[in-house]
Amino acid sequence: MEDDELNLDPTASIRAVHSEQVQARLALMEQVAAKYVRTPRDNLLWEEVDDLLQKMSMRPDPDRPHAHDNRPEGRALVVVGETGAGKTTALTRLFKRHPAFPGYGKVSSGCPLVTVRTPSPCNLAQLGSATLAELGYPVEREVKAPIAWAMVRQRLRALNVLVLHFDEMQHVVETANVNEIIKIRNTIKSLMQTTDGPVSLIISGLPVLAGFLEDSPTPGQDKDGQVRRRSHFVAFERLALPKDANMVATMVEGLAKVARLSVPPDAATTLAPRLVHAARYALGTAIELTHDAIRRALVRGDDAVGADHFADAYARRTGNQAPANPFLAPDWTAVDTSRVLRADNHPDLSDDEEADSGRRRRGRPRKAGV
C-alpha cells in the first residue's frame, strides 16, 4: 500500500462535523490532558531507573572491553499500585523524557527500551508473541513458547534492546495456571541471567504482582528468590486524607489554569477531600475526574470549575445520583464509590436477607378490611 493510501488522520471525518466552538474547546482540553502532574514519586522513579542503567553499564571483567559477553546480569525494577494510581502514565512520561531512551515507542529508532503490554489471558506463548510484536516481528499464527522466546532473544540482540518493560503484568497472576506462572518466571529469570546479552526488566502492575515475585514456599512462587533478589520495588501509594488534600487542590488549580478557569479559594478543605474519596484514593483517577469537571465547566461556558461541575462529571462517569454522589452527599465519607448506577447510598441486601425480608412481608397479618 502506498503512503498516500494510508489513512493518517482517521478522525478527520468526525472532527469535520464539529462546530468551531467545539473544536476550540477540544483544542483547549488537549492542552489540559497533556499537562502532567508531578509528584515526589516521579523523582524516585527517575532515581531507580538511573540506578538500573548504571548497574547495566558496569563490566563484570574491567580488563576486557564492553561487549555482549562482558555485561552484568540483568536487574528488575518493579512498580506496583492500585488501578488508577498513575503507574503507566508516570513510566511512559519518564521513558519519553529520559536521554537514554531516544525514540521510545518506535521500533526503528534504535531505542534500547521496549514496552510490552501483557495480554489477558496470558501464558508463556502469548507473552512471547506479544513481545515479538512490540519488537517489530508480529506473528500471524500461534507459535509454541520455546520457538517464540528463541525468536525474542534473537530480536533483542539484533535491535540492541537492553530493557524490556512489561506493563499490566498482573495478568500473569490473574489468568495463568501455576505451571504457566512458573514457566513465565523462569523465562524472565533466564532473560536476566543469560551470559550472551542479558536484559534488564521494568515490571509494572497491580499489587497482586508482588506474589509473583516473592520468595515463598507456595506452589508457583520463586522458591529460590532469584527474581526477588535482583529486583528493586516502588509502590505507588494511595492518596490519604488530610495529608494529600493540599496537593490535590494544587493539581486541580494547575489544570484549571491551563483551561483559563479559576477554582474556589477553599478547594483544599471543601473540594479536594471529596475528590480524593470519589477517585477511590487514586491520583490518576482524581486527575481524570478533574479533566471531566473542567470539560463540564467549558461546555457550560463558566469561568470557574467547582463542586457542581465535579458532581456532574462524577454522575456521568458512574451513573450515581445524590445521595450516592460524594460531591452532593452531606456525609460524603459514607458513599461507596465502588458502585455505579446508584440513586441511593444504602447497602444492597444479600440474597439471604432479601429472601428473609420477603418472607416477613408475606407472613405479615393483613389488617381488617384490606
N, C-alpha and C positions, 0 to 999 in steps of 0.2 A: 504494500500500500504506500502510495506517495505521501510525503509530508503534508501537501496541501489537501489531501483527502481526509486527514485526521481531524476529528472534532476537538480542537484545542480549547474551545470555550463552550462546554456543554450546557451552561446555564444561560447562554445569551438569549435564547428564545423566551425564557421565563422572565429575565430582567427587562426584556423589551415591553412587557405588559405593565410594568410598574410605573407609577406616576413619578414626575420629577421629585415630588416631596418624599415619596417612599424611598427613591434611590438615594436622596440626600441623607435620609435617616439611616439607611443601611450602611452608607459610607462612614457615618459617624460611629455606628455600632461596631464596624470593623476595627476602628481605632480603639474603642473601649475593649473589645475582645483581645486585641493584640497587646494591651497593656499588661505587663507581667507584675505580679505582686511578690516582691522579695520578702523573705523571712530569714531568720538566723540559720535555718536548716539548709539554705542554699549555700552558705559558706562551708558548712560541714560537708555537704555533698562534694563540693569542689575540692576540699582538702582530701577527702577519701579517694576521689578519682586520681588526683595528683599522686597520692601515695601509691596507688595501684600502678600508675605509669612509671614511677620511679623504680619500683621493685622490678618491673618488666625490663628496665633498661640496664640492669646490673648483669655483668658476665659471671657465670659460675667459675670460669677459669680466666682470671685477669691477664694471664700471659698469652692468651690467644685473642685474635680479633673477634669483633662482633660477627656472629653468623647464626644461621638457623640452629646449628647443633651446639651453640655456646650461649644459650639463653636459659634463664632460670625457669623452674616450674611455674605454671600459671597460678594466679590467685583469684579470689572471687570477692566481689562487693555485693552484699545482699541488702536490698532496700524494701522494707515492708511497711504497710499501712492499710487502714481500712479503705473501703470503697469511697471515692470522693476526696481522699486525703491530698491528692495532687501529685502523686509519685511520678506518673508518666509525663505530666507537663513539666515538672521540675527537671527530670532527667533529659527530656528532649531539648529543653532550652539550654541546659549545660552542654550537651553534645554539639549543638549548633554554634555555641559561642566559644568552645574550648579550642585553642590553637592547635592542639594535637589531632583534631578531627576535622580537617578541612573537607568540604564537600559531603558532609554527613547526610545520609539518605539517598545518595546516588552511587550505584554500584561502580560505574565507570570512572568515578572521581578519584579512586585510589585511597579513599578514607579507610584507616585501619580499624574502624569500629562499625559493626553492622548490628542493627536491631532485628530480632526475630519475635514476632507476636505469637506466643504459644497457642496452638489451635485447641479447640474444645469440641469433642473429646480429644484426648491426647494419649498416644502411645509412642514408643520409640520410633517406629517407622513414620508416623505422622509428623513428629517433631523433626525428623531428618528431612522429610520432604519440604516442610515449611522453611527450614534453614537453607536448603538448596535454592528455594525460590528467592529468598532475600539475598542470596549470593549470586543472583543473576542466572540461575540454572533451573527454571521451573520444570517439574516433571509432569507429564500428561497422563501417566498411568501409575498405578500403585507399584511402589518399589519396596523390596524387602529391606528391613532395617540394616543389616550388615552392608548391603550394597549402597544404601542411601548415605550412611555415615562414612564409608570409604570415599564416596564422591565429595562429601562435605569437607573432609580433610584435604583432598586434592584442591578444591576450590579455595579453601582458606589460605593454603600456601601460594597458590597461583596469584591470588589477589593481595597477598601480604596483609590479610586481616589478622589482627593481633588481639582484638577484643570482641567477644560476642555478648550482646545484651539480649537476654531472654525476658520479655515482658509478659505479664499475666501468667507467671509460672505456676500459680496455684492450680491451674487447670490440670496439671500432672497429678497433684494430690487428690483433686476432686473427682477425676474421671478415670484414672488409670488403676488397674488392679495392682496387688502387691508385687507380683513378678515384673510387671512393666515398670513400676517405680524403681525397683532395684536395677533394672537394665538402664533406665534413664540416668540414674545416679552414677552408675559405673561408667557410662559413656561420658558424662560430664567430667568425672574424675580423670578419665583417660585423656580428654582434651587438654587438661591442665598438666598432666604428668608426662605426656609424650616427649621423648628426647629430641625429636625432629620437628621443631616448630610448635612449641606449646602455646596454648591460647589462654588468656585470662577472661574472666566472666563477670558480667554485671547482671544480677538476677533480681527482678522486681515482681512484687505481687502482694497478695493479702497475707495477714499474719499467720494463717494456717500453713504457709510455706515453710515456717520455721521447723515444723515437724519433719519436713522432707530432708532437712539438713542437720538435724540434731544427732548427737551421739546417744543412741538409745537401744536397748535390747528388744524393742518392739519389732516384730517381723516387718521387713521392708525398710528399716531405718539404716543409717550409716553406722554400723556397729563399731568400726574401727575409727570413726570420727575424722577421716581424712578430708572430706569436703568441708566439714565444720572448721577443722584446724586451719585450713587455707583461706578462711573467709573472714571478712570484716562485716559488721552489721550496722545498718542505720534504720531506725524506726521513726516513721512519720507519726508523731503522737497526735491524739485527738485534741481539739480545742478544749479549753477549760474556762469556766467562769468562776470568779470575775477576772481571772488573770489575763485572759486574751481579749477582753471587751474593747480596750483602747486600740489594740492592734487591728481588730476587725472594723472598728469605726473609722480608723485611718484608711483602711483598704476601701471602704465604701466612699469616703470623701475623695480619695485619689481617683477612683474610677468615674465617679460622678463629674469630677472636674474635667476629665477628658471629654465628656459629653456636654460640657458647659452648663452643668446643673449644680445647684447647691444642696446641702444636706442640713437637717436640723442641728442646731448647736449642741443639743444634749444627746446626740446619737450614741455616744458611748454608754450612756445609762439607760436610754429608752429603747433604742432600735437594735443596737449590736447584740445584747443578750438574747433577744427574741430571734434574731437572725442565726446566731450560733445554735440555738435549740432547733430551729426549723431545718437547719442544714445537718442535723444529727451530729454536730460537733466535728464536722469535716470541713477543712478550709476550702478545698476545691469546690465542694457543693455550695458553700457560702458565697464564693465568687460567682458561680453560675447563677445563683438566685439574685445576686446583685446585678448581674448583666440583664436578667429578665426584668427586674424592677426598673432599671434605667430605661429599658425599651418601653415599658408601660408609660413612664413619665414622658418620653419623647412622643409616643403615639397620642397622648392626651394634649400635648403642647404645653405642659407645665414647665416651670423654670426651676423646680426643685424636686428631689426624689425623697419620699418619706414613707411612713408606715403603711399608708393606703396603697402605694404602688407595690410594696413588698407583699402585702396581703393579697393583692390581685395576682401578682406573679406566683405566689405560693398556691393560690386556688387553681390557677391554670395548670400548674405543674403537677398537682396531686388530686385535683377534683374535690378538695376538702373545703367545706364552708364553715362559718362560725357555728359553734364554738370549737370546732376541730381545726381551726386555723390559728397558729400561735401568734400571728400578728393582730388578731382580733379578740382572742380569748383573754378574759381578765386574769385567769390563772394559767398563763401560758406554759408554765413548767409541767403542768399535768397533761398536756397534749401529747399523745403518742404520735410522733412524726413518722413512724414507720408505716402508717396506714394511708390508704388512698380512698377516694370516693366516699368520704365520710361527711355527714351533716350533723353529727353529734360527737361527743367525746366520752361515751360510755363504753366500757369493755364489752365485747361480744360474749354472749352466754356460750358455755361449752355445750356439746351435744347432750350430755347427761343433764346439765342444768336446764336446757331448753325443754327436754323431754319431761323433766320433773315439773317445770313450770306449766307445761301443757296439761299434765295430769292433774295438777292442783286446780287449774281453771275448769277442766272438765268435771272434776269431782265436787266443785263448789255448789252447795244447795241453791236452787233457784228461789228468788223472792216470790211471795204470793202475788199472783196477777201478772207475772212476767212470762 
